[in-house]
Amino acid sequence: MRPSDGAYVLFEGVVRNHHEGKAVESIFYDAYRPMAEKEIEKIVEEVRAVFMDVAITVVHRLGHLVVGDSSIAICAASPHRAEAFAACRITIDRIKETVPIWKKERCPDGEEWVGWQGKC
């Protein structure tokens, strides 16, 4: 907590019960952790370069998660809400575009790795 902050924005991504019209029971996230963490750090630094007054923290879980579990949390703190919202939005969009985190969805009819064409 910084005395200059007037806004805290928290984005929490959770496992939902569907994806592209199919039922989802659970998800397994996997990654080569050092590479994924390095890419997340790079994204955070890029966002901080644009929004210099914004502090950002990111946590992405790996492993088996069920519907309703949190998979990612991003917190942005800023003197003003507009910058905090924008920083959160840009951060999650970039993470989904570039961080190599792989996802296997478990559905009633089996399991399937969801392609990582730059998405998690």
Sine and cosine of phi, psi and omega as CSV:
sin_phi,cos_phi,sin_psi,cos_psi,sin_omega,cos_omega
0.00,0.00,0.80,-0.60,0.02,-1.00
-0.92,-0.38,0.61,-0.79,-0.03,-1.00
-0.89,0.45,-0.35,0.94,-0.02,-1.00
-0.99,0.13,-0.23,0.97,-0.08,-1.00
-0.98,0.19,0.75,-0.66,0.08,-1.00
-0.91,-0.42,-0.04,1.00,-0.03,-1.00
-0.56,-0.83,0.69,-0.73,0.17,-0.99
-0.81,-0.58,0.83,-0.56,0.03,-1.00
-0.90,-0.44,0.78,-0.63,0.03,-1.00
-0.89,-0.46,0.84,-0.55,0.16,-0.99
-0.97,-0.25,0.79,-0.61,0.06,-1.00
-0.82,-0.57,0.89,-0.46,0.08,-1.00
-1.00,-0.04,0.73,-0.68,-0.02,-1.00
-0.82,-0.57,0.42,-0.91,0.05,-1.00
-0.94,0.33,0.82,-0.57,0.02,-1.00
-0.98,-0.20,0.21,-0.98,-0.10,-0.99
-1.00,-0.01,0.24,0.97,0.00,-1.00
-0.42,-0.91,0.38,-0.92,0.10,-0.99
-0.39,-0.92,0.85,-0.53,0.01,-1.00
0.75,0.66,0.73,0.68,0.09,-1.00
0.99,0.14,0.02,1.00,0.01,-1.00
-0.93,-0.36,0.55,-0.83,0.07,-1.00
-0.94,0.34,0.62,-0.78,0.04,-1.00
-0.82,-0.57,0.77,-0.64,0.02,-1.00
-0.99,-0.13,-0.58,0.81,0.01,-1.00
-0.29,-0.96,0.16,-0.99,0.01,-1.00
-0.71,-0.71,0.58,-0.82,0.15,-0.99
-0.89,-0.46,0.88,-0.48,0.05,-1.00
-0.99,-0.15,0.69,-0.73,0.04,-1.00
-0.69,-0.73,0.43,-0.90,0.00,-1.00
-0.26,-0.97,0.37,-0.93,0.26,-0.96
-1.00,0.08,0.99,-0.16,-0.21,-0.98
-0.77,0.63,-0.74,0.67,-0.03,-1.00
-0.86,0.51,-0.62,0.78,0.00,-1.00
-0.94,0.34,-0.70,0.72,0.00,-1.00
-0.90,0.44,-0.69,0.72,0.00,-1.00
-0.90,0.43,-0.63,0.77,0.03,-1.00
-0.89,0.46,-0.66,0.75,0.00,-1.00
-0.93,0.37,-0.63,0.78,0.05,-1.00
-0.90,0.44,-0.68,0.73,0.05,-1.00
-0.86,0.50,-0.65,0.76,0.02,-1.00
-0.89,0.47,-0.69,0.72,0.01,-1.00
-0.89,0.46,-0.72,0.70,0.00,-1.00
-0.86,0.51,-0.68,0.74,0.02,-1.00
-0.91,0.42,-0.63,0.77,0.04,-1.00
-0.89,0.45,-0.67,0.74,0.00,-1.00
-0.93,0.37,-0.65,0.76,0.05,-1.00
-0.89,0.46,-0.53,0.85,0.02,-1.00
-0.92,0.38,-0.50,0.86,0.03,-1.00
-0.99,0.12,-0.67,0.74,-0.03,-1.00
-0.91,-0.42,0.99,0.13,-0.15,-0.99
-0.90,0.43,-0.41,0.91,-0.01,-1.00
-1.00,-0.02,0.03,1.00,-0.07,-1.00
-0.99,-0.15,0.75,-0.66,0.15,-0.99
-0.98,-0.18,0.71,-0.71,-0.07,-1.00
-0.76,-0.65,0.66,-0.75,0.10,-0.99
-0.76,-0.65,0.67,-0.74,-0.02,-1.00
-0.76,-0.65,0.70,-0.72,0.14,-0.99
-0.74,-0.68,0.82,-0.58,0.07,-1.00
-0.85,-0.52,0.82,-0.57,-0.01,-1.00
-0.99,0.15,0.45,-0.89,0.12,-0.99
-0.83,-0.56,0.31,-0.95,0.02,-1.00
0.98,-0.21,-0.28,-0.96,-0.08,-1.00
-0.99,0.10,0.82,-0.57,0.03,-1.00
-0.77,-0.63,0.61,-0.79,0.03,-1.00
-0.97,-0.25,0.20,-0.98,0.00,-1.00
-0.80,0.60,0.77,-0.64,-0.01,-1.00
0.99,-0.12,-0.31,0.95,0.04,-1.00
-0.94,0.33,0.55,-0.84,0.10,-0.99
-0.97,0.26,0.73,-0.68,0.05,-1.00
-0.96,-0.29,-0.52,0.85,0.00,-1.00
-0.53,-0.85,0.57,-0.82,0.11,-0.99
-0.72,-0.70,0.73,-0.68,0.07,-1.00
-0.79,-0.61,0.80,-0.60,0.06,-1.00
-0.88,-0.48,0.77,-0.64,0.07,-1.00
-0.85,-0.53,0.78,-0.63,0.04,-1.00
-0.90,-0.44,0.69,-0.72,-0.09,-1.00
-0.40,-0.92,0.38,-0.93,0.10,-0.99
-0.88,0.48,-0.46,0.89,-0.06,-1.00
-0.73,-0.68,0.54,-0.84,-0.09,-1.00
-0.92,0.38,-0.58,0.81,-0.06,-1.00
-0.85,0.52,-0.70,0.72,0.00,-1.00
-0.93,0.36,-0.61,0.79,0.01,-1.00
-0.91,0.42,-0.70,0.71,0.05,-1.00
-0.88,0.47,-0.73,0.69,-0.03,-1.00
-0.89,0.46,-0.67,0.74,-0.01,-1.00
-0.90,0.44,-0.66,0.75,0.05,-1.00
-0.88,0.47,-0.73,0.68,-0.04,-1.00
-0.88,0.47,-0.74,0.68,0.00,-1.00
-0.89,0.45,-0.66,0.75,-0.02,-1.00
-0.88,0.47,-0.75,0.66,-0.02,-1.00
-0.92,0.40,-0.63,0.77,0.01,-1.00
-0.89,0.46,-0.69,0.73,0.00,-1.00
-0.93,0.38,-0.63,0.78,0.04,-1.00
-0.87,0.50,-0.72,0.69,-0.01,-1.00
-0.92,0.40,-0.45,0.89,0.00,-1.00
-0.99,0.17,-0.61,0.79,-0.24,-0.97
-0.82,-0.57,-0.30,0.95,-0.09,-1.00
-0.99,0.13,0.81,-0.59,-0.04,-1.00
-0.98,0.20,0.98,0.18,0.11,-0.99
-0.88,-0.47,0.84,-0.55,-0.07,-1.00
-0.99,-0.16,0.52,-0.86,-0.11,-0.99
-0.77,-0.64,0.81,-0.59,0.12,-0.99
-0.94,-0.35,0.84,-0.54,0.01,-1.00
-0.99,-0.12,0.71,-0.70,0.11,-0.99
-0.98,-0.20,0.85,-0.52,-0.02,-1.00
-0.89,-0.46,0.21,-0.98,0.02,-1.00
-0.84,0.55,-0.47,0.88,-0.04,-1.00
-0.98,-0.21,0.25,0.97,0.06,-1.00
0.69,-0.72,-0.21,-0.98,-0.01,-1.00
-0.89,-0.45,0.46,-0.89,0.00,-1.00
-0.47,-0.89,0.76,-0.65,0.14,-0.99
-0.96,0.29,0.78,-0.62,0.04,-1.00
-1.00,0.05,0.82,-0.57,-0.12,-0.99
-0.79,0.62,0.62,-0.79,0.09,-1.00
-0.96,-0.26,0.99,0.14,0.16,-0.99
-0.99,-0.13,0.83,0.55,-0.03,-1.00
0.99,0.12,0.28,0.96,-0.02,-1.00
-0.80,-0.60,0.47,-0.88,0.06,-1.00
-0.85,-0.52,0.00,0.00,0.00,0.00
